[in-house]
Amino acid sequence: QPDITPGQCWCFRGFSGQVVIKLPARIWPTAITVHHVSRADSPHGSSSSSTPKDITVSGLDEGGEATLLGTFSYDLGGEALQVSPLKNTRNQAFPYIQVSIQNNWGNTEYTCLYRVQVHG
């Protein structure tokens, strides 16, 4: 969803988790964008420890077989919207994308994921 108002996120328990996104059509993924609340929009005017840190992205085929497309770290001191290129070495189109949050910036109770966009 386009709303990235503080609190309007997919919040999951703990510091790691994953989500599988069914794409409207099979695509050859080339990049992923992760958008988090900016410091200016944060109620406390600071970055949140619940922000995802290390992220792994995989393409999934219809059978659920995963192909690693990339790993990157969300830069807490960077822009709210961050784009990372993906490597699709198999040159394969996927109907699903799996986004795995390996950890966050220090919150042990929960992690908030706001907006993810897949480009291809």
Buried (B, 14 or more C-beta within 10 A) or exposed (E): EEEBEBEBBEBBEEBBBBEEEEBEEBBBBEBBEBBBBEBEEBEEEEBBBBBBBBBBBBBBBEEEEBBBBBBBBBEBEEEBBBEBEBEBEEEEBBBBBBBBBBBBBEBEEBBBBBBBEBEB
